[in-house]
Amino acid sequence: MDSMADEFSGFEGLENDPKAMGQMMRKMGKEMGEDLPPEFDDVVDRLELGQSPEEIESALPDLGGEAGSGDDE
């Protein structure tokens, strides 16, 4: 974990570089060694193609699932 933290300490500025963000996320996903949902690969692929997180969010509105859609009313 420490090696990952050192490697990804340059996280600042990635919001302006979708390709670098996608590459970092792909590498981090592989380092975790867990099976990630197919949506993860879809998002990373889109980032590596240069799509901004905002573009991805608007193209995949259901990406966040229902985790944040609780009915408080």
PQR file of N, CA, C, O and H, with PARSE charges and radii, in Angstrom:
ATOM      1  N   MET A   1       0.821  -1.194   0.000 -0.4000 1.5000
ATOM      2  CA  MET A   1       0.000   0.000   0.000 -0.0000 2.0000
ATOM      3  C   MET A   1       0.861   1.251   0.000  0.5500 1.7000
ATOM      4  O   MET A   1       0.533   2.229  -0.673 -0.5500 1.4000
ATOM      5  N   ASP A   2       1.961   1.232   0.750 -0.4000 1.5000
ATOM      6  CA  ASP A   2       2.819   2.407   0.801 -0.0000 2.0000
ATOM      7  C   ASP A   2       3.387   2.738  -0.572  0.5500 1.7000
ATOM      8  O   ASP A   2       3.500   3.909  -0.935 -0.5500 1.4000
ATOM      9  H   ASP A   2       2.227   0.438   1.296  0.4000 1.0000
ATOM     10  N   SER A   3       3.745   1.705  -1.338 -0.4000 1.5000
ATOM     11  CA  SER A   3       4.280   1.960  -2.673 -0.0000 2.0000
ATOM     12  C   SER A   3       3.229   2.590  -3.569  0.5500 1.7000
ATOM     13  O   SER A   3       3.545   3.449  -4.392 -0.5500 1.4000
ATOM     14  H   SER A   3       3.652   0.754  -1.043  0.4000 1.0000
ATOM     15  N   MET A   4       1.962   2.162  -3.414 -0.4000 1.5000
ATOM     16  CA  MET A   4       0.885   2.782  -4.185 -0.0000 2.0000
ATOM     17  C   MET A   4       0.703   4.231  -3.773  0.5500 1.7000
ATOM     18  O   MET A   4       0.505   5.095  -4.627 -0.5500 1.4000
ATOM     19  H   MET A   4       1.706   1.463  -2.746  0.4000 1.0000
ATOM     20  N   ALA A   5       0.765   4.507  -2.492 -0.4000 1.5000
ATOM     21  CA  ALA A   5       0.594   5.870  -2.008 -0.0000 2.0000
ATOM     22  C   ALA A   5       1.698   6.762  -2.546  0.5500 1.7000
ATOM     23  O   ALA A   5       1.437   7.894  -2.953 -0.5500 1.4000
ATOM     24  H   ALA A   5       0.925   3.805  -1.798  0.4000 1.0000
ATOM     25  N   ASP A   6       2.926   6.267  -2.554 -0.4000 1.5000
ATOM     26  CA  ASP A   6       4.034   7.050  -3.095 -0.0000 2.0000
ATOM     27  C   ASP A   6       3.853   7.292  -4.584  0.5500 1.7000
ATOM     28  O   ASP A   6       4.069   8.400  -5.076 -0.5500 1.4000
ATOM     29  H   ASP A   6       3.138   5.347  -2.223  0.4000 1.0000
ATOM     30  N   GLU A   7       3.455   6.245  -5.297 -0.4000 1.5000
ATOM     31  CA  GLU A   7       3.320   6.345  -6.745 -0.0000 2.0000
ATOM     32  C   GLU A   7       2.199   7.290  -7.149  0.5500 1.7000
ATOM     33  O   GLU A   7       2.308   7.999  -8.149 -0.5500 1.4000
ATOM     34  H   GLU A   7       3.280   5.345  -4.898  0.4000 1.0000
ATOM     35  N   PHE A   8       1.121   7.299  -6.369 -0.4000 1.5000
ATOM     36  CA  PHE A   8      -0.036   8.099  -6.733 -0.0000 2.0000
ATOM     37  C   PHE A   8      -0.138   9.390  -5.929  0.5500 1.7000
ATOM     38  O   PHE A   8      -1.199  10.011  -5.879 -0.5500 1.4000
ATOM     39  H   PHE A   8       1.032   6.723  -5.556  0.4000 1.0000
ATOM     40  N   SER A   9       0.966   9.793  -5.300 -0.4000 1.5000
ATOM     41  CA  SER A   9       0.926  11.021  -4.508 -0.0000 2.0000
ATOM     42  C   SER A   9       0.761  12.243  -5.396  0.5500 1.7000
ATOM     43  O   SER A   9       0.367  13.301  -4.904 -0.5500 1.4000
ATOM     44  H   SER A   9       1.828   9.288  -5.341  0.4000 1.0000
ATOM     45  N   GLY A  10       1.044  12.135  -6.667 -0.4000 1.5000
ATOM     46  CA  GLY A  10       0.880  13.241  -7.602 -0.0000 2.0000
ATOM     47  C   GLY A  10      -0.525  13.315  -8.157  0.5500 1.7000
ATOM     48  O   GLY A  10      -0.716  13.651  -9.326 -0.5500 1.4000
ATOM     49  H   GLY A  10       1.364  11.276  -7.067  0.4000 1.0000
ATOM     50  N   PHE A  11      -1.503  13.007  -7.340 -0.4000 1.5000
ATOM     51  CA  PHE A  11      -2.910  12.978  -7.749 -0.0000 2.0000
ATOM     52  C   PHE A  11      -3.410  14.373  -8.142  0.5500 1.7000
ATOM     53  O   PHE A  11      -4.324  14.506  -8.956 -0.5500 1.4000
ATOM     54  H   PHE A  11      -1.348  12.734  -6.390  0.4000 1.0000
ATOM     55  N   GLU A  12      -2.797  15.415  -7.549 -0.4000 1.5000
ATOM     56  CA  GLU A  12      -3.214  16.775  -7.856 -0.0000 2.0000
ATOM     57  C   GLU A  12      -3.008  17.055  -9.346  0.5500 1.7000
ATOM     58  O   GLU A  12      -2.011  16.637  -9.934 -0.5500 1.4000
ATOM     59  H   GLU A  12      -2.055  15.307  -6.888  0.4000 1.0000
ATOM     60  N   GLY A  13      -3.943  17.753  -9.932 -0.4000 1.5000
ATOM     61  CA  GLY A  13      -3.834  18.131 -11.331 -0.0000 2.0000
ATOM     62  C   GLY A  13      -4.407  17.117 -12.297  0.5500 1.7000
ATOM     63  O   GLY A  13      -4.575  17.428 -13.476 -0.5500 1.4000
ATOM     64  H   GLY A  13      -4.753  18.093  -9.454  0.4000 1.0000
ATOM     65  N   LEU A  14      -4.716  15.908 -11.834 -0.4000 1.5000
ATOM     66  CA  LEU A  14      -5.247  14.895 -12.740 -0.0000 2.0000
ATOM     67  C   LEU A  14      -6.636  15.253 -13.244  0.5500 1.7000
ATOM     68  O   LEU A  14      -7.052  14.783 -14.303 -0.5500 1.4000
ATOM     69  H   LEU A  14      -4.579  15.656 -10.876  0.4000 1.0000
ATOM     70  N   GLU A  15      -7.366  16.091 -12.486 -0.4000 1.5000
ATOM     71  CA  GLU A  15      -8.701  16.468 -12.943 -0.0000 2.0000
ATOM     72  C   GLU A  15      -8.644  17.211 -14.274  0.5500 1.7000
ATOM     73  O   GLU A  15      -9.645  17.297 -14.985 -0.5500 1.4000
ATOM     74  H   GLU A  15      -7.028  16.472 -11.626  0.4000 1.0000
ATOM     75  N   ASN A  16      -7.476  17.746 -14.608 -0.4000 1.5000
ATOM     76  CA  ASN A  16      -7.308  18.453 -15.876 -0.0000 2.0000
ATOM     77  C   ASN A  16      -6.688  17.568 -16.955  0.5500 1.7000
ATOM     78  O   ASN A  16      -6.469  18.023 -18.077 -0.5500 1.4000
ATOM     79  H   ASN A  16      -6.663  17.677 -14.030  0.4000 1.0000
ATOM     80  N   ASP A  17      -6.408  16.320 -16.627 -0.4000 1.5000
ATOM     81  CA  ASP A  17      -5.783  15.401 -17.575 -0.0000 2.0000
ATOM     82  C   ASP A  17      -6.480  14.045 -17.503  0.5500 1.7000
ATOM     83  O   ASP A  17      -6.011  13.134 -16.821 -0.5500 1.4000
ATOM     84  H   ASP A  17      -6.586  15.950 -15.716  0.4000 1.0000
ATOM     85  N   PRO A  18      -7.623  13.916 -18.222 -0.5600 1.5000
ATOM     86  CA  PRO A  18      -8.394  12.669 -18.145  0.2800 2.0000
ATOM     87  C   PRO A  18      -7.596  11.431 -18.539  0.5500 1.7000
ATOM     88  O   PRO A  18      -7.780  10.365 -17.952 -0.5500 1.4000
ATOM     89  N   LYS A  19      -6.712  11.562 -19.527 -0.4000 1.5000
ATOM     90  CA  LYS A  19      -5.934  10.396 -19.956 -0.0000 2.0000
ATOM     91  C   LYS A  19      -5.030   9.903 -18.832  0.5500 1.7000
ATOM     92  O   LYS A  19      -4.955   8.701 -18.577 -0.5500 1.4000
ATOM     93  H   LYS A  19      -6.563  12.428 -20.004  0.4000 1.0000
ATOM     94  N   ALA A  20      -4.344  10.824 -18.159 -0.4000 1.5000
ATOM     95  CA  ALA A  20      -3.472  10.439 -17.048 -0.0000 2.0000
ATOM     96  C   ALA A  20      -4.292   9.875 -15.899  0.5500 1.7000
ATOM     97  O   ALA A  20      -3.861   8.937 -15.228 -0.5500 1.4000
ATOM     98  H   ALA A  20      -4.405  11.801 -18.366  0.4000 1.0000
ATOM     99  N   MET A  21      -5.477  10.445 -15.666 -0.4000 1.5000
ATOM    100  CA  MET A  21      -6.349   9.947 -14.605 -0.0000 2.0000
ATOM    101  C   MET A  21      -6.777   8.512 -14.916  0.5500 1.7000
ATOM    102  O   MET A  21      -6.773   7.656 -14.032 -0.5500 1.4000
ATOM    103  H   MET A  21      -5.827  11.207 -16.211  0.4000 1.0000
ATOM    104  N   GLY A  22      -7.144   8.253 -16.162 -0.4000 1.5000
ATOM    105  CA  GLY A  22      -7.545   6.911 -16.565 -0.0000 2.0000
ATOM    106  C   GLY A  22      -6.420   5.910 -16.410  0.5500 1.7000
ATOM    107  O   GLY A  22      -6.637   4.797 -15.930 -0.5500 1.4000
ATOM    108  H   GLY A  22      -7.147   8.949 -16.881  0.4000 1.0000
ATOM    109  N   GLN A  23      -5.211   6.298 -16.815 -0.4000 1.5000
ATOM    110  CA  GLN A  23      -4.067   5.403 -16.684 -0.0000 2.0000
ATOM    111  C   GLN A  23      -3.780   5.100 -15.217  0.5500 1.7000
ATOM    112  O   GLN A  23      -3.478   3.962 -14.858 -0.5500 1.4000
ATOM    113  H   GLN A  23      -5.035   7.202 -17.204  0.4000 1.0000
ATOM    114  N   MET A  24      -3.876   6.130 -14.369 -0.4000 1.5000
ATOM    115  CA  MET A  24      -3.636   5.943 -12.947 -0.0000 2.0000
ATOM    116  C   MET A  24      -4.698   5.023 -12.344  0.5500 1.7000
ATOM    117  O   MET A  24      -4.382   4.148 -11.537 -0.5500 1.4000
ATOM    118  H   MET A  24      -4.122   7.055 -14.661  0.4000 1.0000
ATOM    119  N   MET A  25      -5.968   5.225 -12.741 -0.4000 1.5000
ATOM    120  CA  MET A  25      -7.049   4.398 -12.210 -0.0000 2.0000
ATOM    121  C   MET A  25      -6.903   2.940 -12.653  0.5500 1.7000
ATOM    122  O   MET A  25      -7.147   2.022 -11.871 -0.5500 1.4000
ATOM    123  H   MET A  25      -6.225   5.935 -13.396  0.4000 1.0000
ATOM    124  N   ARG A  26      -6.505   2.735 -13.912 -0.4000 1.5000
ATOM    125  CA  ARG A  26      -6.323   1.362 -14.402 -0.0000 2.0000
ATOM    126  C   ARG A  26      -5.213   0.664 -13.613  0.5500 1.7000
ATOM    127  O   ARG A  26      -5.361  -0.488 -13.206 -0.5500 1.4000
ATOM    128  H   ARG A  26      -6.307   3.481 -14.547  0.4000 1.0000
ATOM    129  N   LYS A  27      -4.115   1.364 -13.404 -0.4000 1.5000
ATOM    130  CA  LYS A  27      -2.999   0.782 -12.670 -0.0000 2.0000
ATOM    131  C   LYS A  27      -3.395   0.503 -11.222  0.5500 1.7000
ATOM    132  O   LYS A  27      -3.043  -0.537 -10.666 -0.5500 1.4000
ATOM    133  H   LYS A  27      -3.994   2.300 -13.735  0.4000 1.0000
ATOM    134  N   MET A  28      -4.126   1.433 -10.619 -0.4000 1.5000
ATOM    135  CA  MET A  28      -4.570   1.255  -9.241 -0.0000 2.0000
ATOM    136  C   MET A  28      -5.516   0.057  -9.134  0.5500 1.7000
ATOM    137  O   MET A  28      -5.443  -0.717  -8.180 -0.5500 1.4000
ATOM    138  H   MET A  28      -4.412   2.278 -11.071  0.4000 1.0000
ATOM    139  N   GLY A  29      -6.405  -0.089 -10.121 -0.4000 1.5000
ATOM    140  CA  GLY A  29      -7.327  -1.223 -10.128 -0.0000 2.0000
ATOM    141  C   GLY A  29      -6.594  -2.552 -10.202  0.5500 1.7000
ATOM    142  O   GLY A  29      -6.970  -3.517  -9.537 -0.5500 1.4000
ATOM    143  H   GLY A  29      -6.465   0.540 -10.897  0.4000 1.0000
ATOM    144  N   LYS A  30      -5.538  -2.598 -11.020 -0.4000 1.5000
ATOM    145  CA  LYS A  30      -4.750  -3.832 -11.126 -0.0000 2.0000
ATOM    146  C   LYS A  30      -3.994  -4.104  -9.838  0.5500 1.7000
ATOM    147  O   LYS A  30      -3.880  -5.252  -9.410 -0.5500 1.4000
ATOM    148  H   LYS A  30      -5.231  -1.815 -11.561  0.4000 1.0000
ATOM    149  N   GLU A  31      -3.475  -3.046  -9.217 -0.4000 1.5000
ATOM    150  CA  GLU A  31      -2.717  -3.200  -7.962 -0.0000 2.0000
ATOM    151  C   GLU A  31      -3.605  -3.750  -6.848  0.5500 1.7000
ATOM    152  O   GLU A  31      -3.133  -4.492  -5.986 -0.5500 1.4000
ATOM    153  H   GLU A  31      -3.568  -2.113  -9.565  0.4000 1.0000
ATOM    154  N   MET A  32      -4.893  -3.387  -6.862 -0.4000 1.5000
ATOM    155  CA  MET A  32      -5.811  -3.839  -5.816 -0.0000 2.0000
ATOM    156  C   MET A  32      -6.037  -5.334  -5.899  0.5500 1.7000
ATOM    157  O   MET A  32      -6.286  -5.978  -4.880 -0.5500 1.4000
ATOM    158  H   MET A  32      -5.276  -2.784  -7.561  0.4000 1.0000
ATOM    159  N   GLY A  33      -5.955  -5.899  -7.098 -0.4000 1.5000
ATOM    160  CA  GLY A  33      -6.098  -7.330  -7.260 -0.0000 2.0000
ATOM    161  C   GLY A  33      -7.508  -7.846  -7.063  0.5500 1.7000
ATOM    162  O   GLY A  33      -7.706  -9.048  -6.886 -0.5500 1.4000
ATOM    163  H   GLY A  33      -5.753  -5.376  -7.926  0.4000 1.0000
ATOM    164  N   GLU A  34      -8.483  -6.968  -7.090 -0.4000 1.5000
ATOM    165  CA  GLU A  34      -9.882  -7.383  -6.922 -0.0000 2.0000
ATOM    166  C   GLU A  34     -10.595  -7.320  -8.265  0.5500 1.7000
ATOM    167  O   GLU A  34     -10.195  -6.584  -9.167 -0.5500 1.4000
ATOM    168  H   GLU A  34      -8.322  -5.991  -7.233  0.4000 1.0000
ATOM    169  N   ASP A  35     -11.668  -8.113  -8.378 -0.4000 1.5000
ATOM    170  CA  ASP A  35     -12.501  -8.029  -9.566 -0.0000 2.0000
ATOM    171  C   ASP A  35     -13.339  -6.768  -9.474  0.5500 1.7000
ATOM    172  O   ASP A  35     -14.114  -6.592  -8.534 -0.5500 1.4000
ATOM    173  H   ASP A  35     -11.993  -8.711  -7.646  0.4000 1.0000
ATOM    174  N   LEU A  36     -13.181  -5.902 -10.443 -0.4000 1.5000
ATOM    175  CA  LEU A  36     -13.934  -4.656 -10.463 -0.0000 2.0000
ATOM    176  C   LEU A  36     -15.088  -4.786 -11.451  0.5500 1.7000
ATOM    177  O   LEU A  36     -14.997  -5.556 -12.407 -0.5500 1.4000
ATOM    178  H   LEU A  36     -12.552  -6.045 -11.207  0.4000 1.0000
ATOM    179  N   PRO A  37     -16.160  -4.052 -11.233 -0.5600 1.5000
ATOM    180  CA  PRO A  37     -17.311  -4.158 -12.133  0.2800 2.0000
ATOM    181  C   PRO A  37     -16.952  -3.656 -13.529  0.5500 1.7000
ATOM    182  O   PRO A  37     -16.027  -2.859 -13.687 -0.5500 1.4000
ATOM    183  N   PRO A  38     -17.684  -4.122 -14.538 -0.5600 1.5000
ATOM    184  CA  PRO A  38     -17.406  -3.709 -15.920  0.2800 2.0000
ATOM    185  C   PRO A  38     -17.506  -2.198 -16.104  0.5500 1.7000
ATOM    186  O   PRO A  38     -16.858  -1.633 -16.985 -0.5500 1.4000
ATOM    187  N   GLU A  39     -18.313  -1.546 -15.278 -0.4000 1.5000
ATOM    188  CA  GLU A  39     -18.449  -0.092 -15.377 -0.0000 2.0000
ATOM    189  C   GLU A  39     -17.112   0.609 -15.107  0.5500 1.7000
ATOM    190  O   GLU A  39     -16.828   1.666 -15.671 -0.5500 1.4000
ATOM    191  H   GLU A  39     -18.840  -2.005 -14.562  0.4000 1.0000
ATOM    192  N   PHE A  40     -16.312   0.011 -14.248 -0.4000 1.5000
ATOM    193  CA  PHE A  40     -14.994   0.589 -13.957 -0.0000 2.0000
ATOM    194  C   PHE A  40     -14.172   0.658 -15.235  0.5500 1.7000
ATOM    195  O   PHE A  40     -13.585   1.694 -15.549 -0.5500 1.4000
ATOM    196  H   PHE A  40     -16.543  -0.847 -13.790  0.4000 1.0000
ATOM    197  N   ASP A  41     -14.130  -0.460 -15.978 -0.4000 1.5000
ATOM    198  CA  ASP A  41     -13.369  -0.480 -17.227 -0.0000 2.0000
ATOM    199  C   ASP A  41     -13.940   0.500 -18.233  0.5500 1.7000
ATOM    200  O   ASP A  41     -13.185   1.139 -18.965 -0.5500 1.4000
ATOM    201  H   ASP A  41     -14.606  -1.301 -15.723  0.4000 1.0000
ATOM    202  N   ASP A  42     -15.259   0.633 -18.285 -0.4000 1.5000
ATOM    203  CA  ASP A  42     -15.895   1.568 -19.210 -0.0000 2.0000
ATOM    204  C   ASP A  42     -15.462   2.997 -18.901  0.5500 1.7000
ATOM    205  O   ASP A  42     -15.118   3.756 -19.807 -0.5500 1.4000
ATOM    206  H   ASP A  42     -15.872   0.113 -17.690  0.4000 1.0000
ATOM    207  N   VAL A  43     -15.480   3.357 -17.632 -0.4000 1.5000
ATOM    208  CA  VAL A  43     -15.084   4.709 -17.225 -0.0000 2.0000
ATOM    209  C   VAL A  43     -13.604   4.943 -17.542  0.5500 1.7000
ATOM    210  O   VAL A  43     -13.240   5.986 -18.086 -0.5500 1.4000
ATOM    211  H   VAL A  43     -15.760   2.741 -16.896  0.4000 1.0000
ATOM    212  N   VAL A  44     -12.760   3.976 -17.201 -0.4000 1.5000
ATOM    213  CA  VAL A  44     -11.322   4.121 -17.439 -0.0000 2.0000
ATOM    214  C   VAL A  44     -11.048   4.225 -18.940  0.5500 1.7000
ATOM    215  O   VAL A  44     -10.235   5.048 -19.361 -0.5500 1.4000
ATOM    216  H   VAL A  44     -13.056   3.129 -16.759  0.4000 1.0000
ATOM    217  N   ASP A  45     -11.713   3.406 -19.746 -0.4000 1.5000
ATOM    218  CA  ASP A  45     -11.548   3.485 -21.201 -0.0000 2.0000
ATOM    219  C   ASP A  45     -11.900   4.881 -21.703  0.5500 1.7000
ATOM    220  O   ASP A  45     -11.176   5.455 -22.516 -0.5500 1.4000
ATOM    221  H   ASP A  45     -12.374   2.737 -19.404  0.4000 1.0000
ATOM    222  N   ARG A  46     -13.013   5.424 -21.215 -0.4000 1.5000
ATOM    223  CA  ARG A  46     -13.450   6.752 -21.644 -0.0000 2.0000
ATOM    224  C   ARG A  46     -12.458   7.829 -21.221  0.5500 1.7000
ATOM    225  O   ARG A  46     -12.169   8.749 -21.986 -0.5500 1.4000
ATOM    226  H   ARG A  46     -13.601   4.957 -20.554  0.4000 1.0000
ATOM    227  N   LEU A  47     -11.939   7.714 -20.005 -0.4000 1.5000
ATOM    228  CA  LEU A  47     -10.931   8.671 -19.543 -0.0000 2.0000
ATOM    229  C   LEU A  47      -9.690   8.611 -20.432  0.5500 1.7000
ATOM    230  O   LEU A  47      -9.156   9.643 -20.837 -0.5500 1.4000
ATOM    231  H   LEU A  47     -12.173   6.967 -19.383  0.4000 1.0000
ATOM    232  N   GLU A  48      -9.240   7.398 -20.730 -0.4000 1.5000
ATOM    233  CA  GLU A  48      -8.042   7.238 -21.557 -0.0000 2.0000
ATOM    234  C   GLU A  48      -8.246   7.758 -22.975  0.5500 1.7000
ATOM    235  O   GLU A  48      -7.280   8.087 -23.664 -0.5500 1.4000
ATOM    236  H   GLU A  48      -9.674   6.560 -20.401  0.4000 1.0000
ATOM    237  N   LEU A  49      -9.494   7.830 -23.408 -0.4000 1.5000
ATOM    238  CA  LEU A  49      -9.798   8.421 -24.714 -0.0000 2.0000
ATOM    239  C   LEU A  49      -9.892   9.948 -24.645  0.5500 1.7000
ATOM    240  O   LEU A  49     -10.032  10.621 -25.667 -0.5500 1.4000
ATOM    241  H   LEU A  49     -10.278   7.563 -22.848  0.4000 1.0000
ATOM    242  N   GLY A  50      -9.814  10.482 -23.419 -0.4000 1.5000
ATOM    243  CA  GLY A  50      -9.800  11.930 -23.261 -0.0000 2.0000
ATOM    244  C   GLY A  50     -11.104  12.546 -22.819  0.5500 1.7000
ATOM    245  O   GLY A  50     -11.205  13.770 -22.738 -0.5500 1.4000
ATOM    246  H   GLY A  50      -9.700   9.936 -22.589  0.4000 1.0000
ATOM    247  N   GLN A  51     -12.121  11.728 -22.525 -0.4000 1.5000
ATOM    248  CA  GLN A  51     -13.385  12.283 -22.043 -0.0000 2.0000
ATOM    249  C   GLN A  51     -13.203  12.794 -20.619  0.5500 1.7000
ATOM    250  O   GLN A  51     -12.525  12.171 -19.803 -0.5500 1.4000
ATOM    251  H   GLN A  51     -12.039  10.734 -22.590  0.4000 1.0000
ATOM    252  N   SER A  52     -13.816  13.934 -20.338 -0.4000 1.5000
ATOM    253  CA  SER A  52     -13.747  14.482 -18.988 -0.0000 2.0000
ATOM    254  C   SER A  52     -14.691  13.708 -18.076  0.5500 1.7000
ATOM    255  O   SER A  52     -15.636  13.076 -18.548 -0.5500 1.4000
ATOM    256  H   SER A  52     -14.367  14.440 -21.002  0.4000 1.0000
ATOM    257  N   PRO A  53     -14.438  13.756 -16.771 -0.5600 1.5000
ATOM    258  CA  PRO A  53     -15.359  13.101 -15.837  0.2800 2.0000
ATOM    259  C   PRO A  53     -16.793  13.611 -15.987  0.5500 1.7000
ATOM    260  O   PRO A  53     -17.744  12.846 -15.827 -0.5500 1.4000
ATOM    261  N   GLU A  54     -16.947  14.882 -16.289 -0.4000 1.5000
ATOM    262  CA  GLU A  54     -18.293  15.443 -16.478 -0.0000 2.0000
ATOM    263  C   GLU A  54     -18.973  14.844 -17.700  0.5500 1.7000
ATOM    264  O   GLU A  54     -20.167  14.547 -17.665 -0.5500 1.4000
ATOM    265  H   GLU A  54     -16.175  15.503 -16.419  0.4000 1.0000
ATOM    266  N   GLU A  55     -18.214  14.663 -18.790 -0.4000 1.5000
ATOM    267  CA  GLU A  55     -18.777  14.044 -19.994 -0.0000 2.0000
ATOM    268  C   GLU A  55     -19.188  12.606 -19.715  0.5500 1.7000
ATOM    269  O   GLU A  55     -20.238  12.154 -20.171 -0.5500 1.4000
ATOM    270  H   GLU A  55     -17.244  14.905 -18.819  0.4000 1.0000
ATOM    271  N   ILE A  56     -18.367  11.898 -18.975 -0.4000 1.5000
ATOM    272  CA  ILE A  56     -18.663  10.500 -18.646 -0.0000 2.0000
ATOM    273  C   ILE A  56     -19.903  10.431 -17.770  0.5500 1.7000
ATOM    274  O   ILE A  56     -20.770   9.582 -17.980 -0.5500 1.4000
ATOM    275  H   ILE A  56     -17.513  12.265 -18.605  0.4000 1.0000
ATOM    276  N   GLU A  57     -19.987  11.317 -16.795 -0.4000 1.5000
ATOM    277  CA  GLU A  57     -21.144  11.322 -15.893 -0.0000 2.0000
ATOM    278  C   GLU A  57     -22.435  11.593 -16.652  0.5500 1.7000
ATOM    279  O   GLU A  57     -23.465  10.986 -16.357 -0.5500 1.4000
ATOM    280  H   GLU A  57     -19.282  12.006 -16.625  0.4000 1.0000
ATOM    281  N   SER A  58     -22.392  12.498 -17.627 -0.4000 1.5000
ATOM    282  CA  SER A  58     -23.612  12.780 -18.382 -0.0000 2.0000
ATOM    283  C   SER A  58     -23.944  11.651 -19.357  0.5500 1.7000
ATOM    284  O   SER A  58     -25.114  11.425 -19.665 -0.5500 1.4000
ATOM    285  H   SER A  58     -21.556  12.991 -17.867  0.4000 1.0000
ATOM    286  N   ALA A  59     -22.922  10.939 -19.845 -0.4000 1.5000
ATOM    287  CA  ALA A  59     -23.153   9.823 -20.764 -0.0000 2.0000
ATOM    288  C   ALA A  59     -23.621   8.567 -20.033  0.5500 1.7000
ATOM    289  O   ALA A  59     -24.312   7.727 -20.609 -0.5500 1.4000
ATOM    290  H   ALA A  59     -21.972  11.123 -19.595  0.4000 1.0000
ATOM    291  N   LEU A  60     -23.240   8.444 -18.763 -0.4000 1.5000
ATOM    292  CA  LEU A  60     -23.584   7.262 -17.963 -0.0000 2.0000
ATOM    293  C   LEU A  60     -24.280   7.706 -16.682  0.5500 1.7000
ATOM    294  O   LEU A  60     -23.715   7.564 -15.597 -0.5500 1.4000
ATOM    295  H   LEU A  60     -22.679   9.127 -18.296  0.4000 1.0000
ATOM    296  N   PRO A  61     -25.491   8.238 -16.785 -0.5600 1.5000
ATOM    297  CA  PRO A  61     -26.149   8.810 -15.601  0.2800 2.0000
ATOM    298  C   PRO A  61     -26.423   7.807 -14.485  0.5500 1.7000
ATOM    299  O   PRO A  61     -26.533   8.207 -13.326 -0.5500 1.4000
ATOM    300  N   ASP A  62     -26.533   6.536 -14.794 -0.4000 1.5000
ATOM    301  CA  ASP A  62     -26.822   5.522 -13.777 -0.0000 2.0000
ATOM    302  C   ASP A  62     -25.558   4.936 -13.166  0.5500 1.7000
ATOM    303  O   ASP A  62     -25.626   3.968 -12.408 -0.5500 1.4000
ATOM    304  H   ASP A  62     -26.443   6.211 -15.736  0.4000 1.0000
ATOM    305  N   LEU A  63     -24.414   5.509 -13.486 -0.4000 1.5000
ATOM    306  CA  LEU A  63     -23.144   4.959 -13.051 -0.0000 2.0000
ATOM    307  C   LEU A  63     -23.030   4.862 -11.530  0.5500 1.7000
ATOM    308  O   LEU A  63     -22.477   3.891 -11.014 -0.5500 1.4000
ATOM    309  H   LEU A  63     -24.359   6.295 -14.101  0.4000 1.0000
ATOM    310  N   GLY A  64     -23.542   5.849 -10.817 -0.4000 1.5000
ATOM    311  CA  GLY A  64     -23.436   5.849  -9.374 -0.0000 2.0000
ATOM    312  C   GLY A  64     -24.376   4.885  -8.693  0.5500 1.7000
ATOM    313  O   GLY A  64     -24.327   4.731  -7.473 -0.5500 1.4000
ATOM    314  H   GLY A  64     -23.991   6.637 -11.237  0.4000 1.0000
ATOM    315  N   GLY A  65     -25.227   4.237  -9.454 -0.4000 1.5000
ATOM    316  CA  GLY A  65     -26.190   3.304  -8.876 -0.0000 2.0000
ATOM    317  C   GLY A  65     -27.196   4.052  -8.025  0.5500 1.7000
ATOM    318  O   GLY A  65     -27.469   5.230  -8.257 -0.5500 1.4000
ATOM    319  H   GLY A  65     -25.266   4.363 -10.445  0.4000 1.0000
ATOM    320  N   GLU A  66     -27.739   3.366  -7.047 -0.4000 1.5000
ATOM    321  CA  GLU A  66     -28.753   3.980  -6.196 -0.0000 2.0000
ATOM    322  C   GLU A  66     -28.211   4.313  -4.815  0.5500 1.7000
ATOM    323  O   GLU A  66     -28.978   4.585  -3.891 -0.5500 1.4000
ATOM    324  H   GLU A  66     -27.516   2.409  -6.859  0.4000 1.0000
ATOM    325  N   ALA A  67     -26.905   4.292  -4.672 -0.4000 1.5000
ATOM    326  CA  ALA A  67     -26.303   4.510  -3.351 -0.0000 2.0000
ATOM    327  C   ALA A  67     -26.643   5.877  -2.772  0.5500 1.7000
ATOM    328  O   ALA A  67     -26.836   6.004  -1.563 -0.5500 1.4000
ATOM    329  H   ALA A  67     -26.281   4.071  -5.422  0.4000 1.0000
ATOM    330  N   GLY A  68     -26.718   6.895  -3.613 -0.4000 1.5000
ATOM    331  CA  GLY A  68     -26.975   8.231  -3.090 -0.0000 2.0000
ATOM    332  C   GLY A  68     -28.372   8.729  -3.347  0.5500 1.7000
ATOM    333  O   GLY A  68     -28.612   9.934  -3.273 -0.5500 1.4000
ATOM    334  H   GLY A  68     -26.561   6.793  -4.595  0.4000 1.0000
ATOM    335  N   SER A  69     -29.306   7.844  -3.647 -0.4000 1.5000
ATOM    336  CA  SER A  69     -30.642   8.302  -4.022 -0.0000 2.0000
ATOM    337  C   SER A  69     -31.684   7.907  -2.987  0.5500 1.7000
ATOM    338  O   SER A  69     -32.789   7.485  -3.329 -0.5500 1.4000
ATOM    339  H   SER A  69     -29.111   6.865  -3.708  0.4000 1.0000
ATOM    340  N   GLY A  70     -31.323   8.046  -1.737 -0.4000 1.5000
ATOM    341  CA  GLY A  70     -32.278   7.660  -0.688 -0.0000 2.0000
ATOM    342  C   GLY A  70     -33.445   8.612  -0.631  0.5500 1.7000
ATOM    343  O   GLY A  70     -33.285   9.804  -0.896 -0.5500 1.4000
ATOM    344  H   GLY A  70     -30.425   8.389  -1.459  0.4000 1.0000
ATOM    345  N   ASP A  71     -34.613   8.114  -0.293 -0.4000 1.5000
ATOM    346  CA  ASP A  71     -35.817   8.940  -0.175 -0.0000 2.0000
ATOM    347  C   ASP A  71     -35.920   9.450   1.242  0.5500 1.7000
ATOM    348  O   ASP A  71     -36.325   8.720   2.147 -0.5500 1.4000
ATOM    349  H   ASP A  71     -34.744   7.146  -0.078  0.4000 1.0000
ATOM    350  N   ASP A  72     -35.554  10.705   1.435 -0.4000 1.5000
ATOM    351  CA  ASP A  72     -35.614  11.292   2.764 -0.0000 2.0000
ATOM    352  C   ASP A  72     -36.913  12.048   2.984  0.5500 1.7000
ATOM    353  O   ASP A  72     -37.137  12.590   4.067 -0.5500 1.4000
ATOM    354  H   ASP A  72     -35.225  11.298   0.700  0.4000 1.0000
ATOM    355  N   GLU A  73     -37.752  12.092   1.997 -0.4000 1.5000
ATOM    356  CA  GLU A  73     -39.007  12.862   2.102 -0.0000 2.0000
ATOM    357  C   GLU A  73     -40.132  12.035   2.622  0.5500 1.7000
ATOM    358  O   GLU A  73     -41.249  12.532   2.768 -0.5500 1.4000
ATOM    359  H   GLU A  73     -37.570  11.652   1.118  0.4000 1.0000
TER
END
